[in-house]
């Protein structure tokens, strides 16, 4: 298990966040939001 938290410089659209794991490479896409929103937990599996 691995856990990492980090702050982002701009708010993101949490309903459009995607994460993929392929060949040992984790790719997380965080689309920039027009306004600030609350945080959200994203499960990768």
Secondary structure, 3 states (H helix, E strand, C coil): CCCCCCCCCCCECHHHCEEEEECCEEEEECCECCCCCCCCCCCCC
